[in-house]
Amino acid sequence: MLELDALGHRLRYVRLLLTASDRVPLLLVPPAVRASPEFAEHLADVPAEVVEVPDDRRAAVRAAVDTAVAARARLVVPDGDKNVAPLLLALARSRPPAVSVLLMRTVLPGGSEHTTPGMALKPPLAWLLARLPHVRVRFLTDAFGVVVRRRGFPGIQPVRDPVVPDDRDAPAREPDAPFRLGVFGVISARKNVPLLLAALERVPDVHLVLAGRCDPDVTAALAASGLDPERLHVDDRLLSEAEFDAAVAGVDAVAVLHDNDAPSGIVAEAAARGVPVLGPARGWASSMVTGTGIGEVAEVTGPDAVTGVADAVRRLVTTRERRAAAARRARARLGTEDFVRGLLGDVS
């Protein structure tokens, strides 16, 4: 298994695949990933033989292909987006092994994110990669399986985001406790924290919880915000899995106001614990929230965005119990089998 980036919760996917393997796997990582705190949190105790590969991406992919050929093993690339072109080059120059590749992000030009050369080239390159012998390419869909096709990636099948349902419901709300809205994970600009802060200034009875590593621009937005500091609770650090789970279960709703059209695992992580969601009124996250009834949505762009988000928060406070019940029903659709089978099943 090849992982070239230490990207927090994505290493949970690597861990799941390693532990599901029917043999002691080889885990191929560059030295920087092996030395990262994310590796220590998610992978240090996994029974796998760790093999270091070069820092250079092309050289690392080539080394991974050669290792898989020598071991007569399948090469699994669970974070494949930046590795499609290097894989094409490496597989064209050697007797290829069986390969499984997961595309984590299938945002296309013309969506809500700025177009980059890599984004524009990924669809045709993925199409070519999927047509090589013994190569399986899958795209990561939402944990509920709402989206089954991605425009620009014809013929590439989905695998569901692996989320384990938690039969333990979130703690019951104290009648006099303030409503707590949470943002979790790697808290970057695309999560629209400044917009949420401005909206909550108009909803005085709601507190905001941020738990996870905050990007510098988010930290600056927090410092500049006019939100009452007593209503703001920030834990800016890498969370352990247990801390992440407890943080999600400890709020009344989770905010996932992402401005990119990509599946959010946080939506399903909230549903797994019976916690409602505040999402954007567009794209994949909107489909997840509205398709399951687990929350409310709001526009995240335009001159009325602050008012719209504030109104959606008020609705969520009012409808929380009904949305929480929908979340508990939706978690019956969650699991890990589809993800594991899609990447580790037989490749023809």
Secondary structure, 3 states (H helix, E strand, C coil): CECCCCCCCHHHHHHHHHHHCCCCCEEEECHHHHCCHHHHHHCCCCCCEEEECCCCHHHHHHHHHHHHHHHCCCEEECCCHHHHHHHHHHHHCCCCCCEEEEECCCCCCCCCCCCCHHHHHHHHHHHHHHCCCCEEEEEEECCCCCCCCCCCCCCCEEEECCCCCCCCCCCCCCCCCCEEEEEECCECHHHCHHHHHHHHCCCCCEEEEEECCECHHHHHHHHHCCCCHHHEEEECCCCCHHHHHHHHHCCCEEECCCCCCCCCHHHHHHHHCCCCEEEECCHHHHHHHHHHCCEEEECCCCCCHHHHHHHHHHHHHHHHHHHHHHHHHHHHHCCCHHHHHHHHCCCC
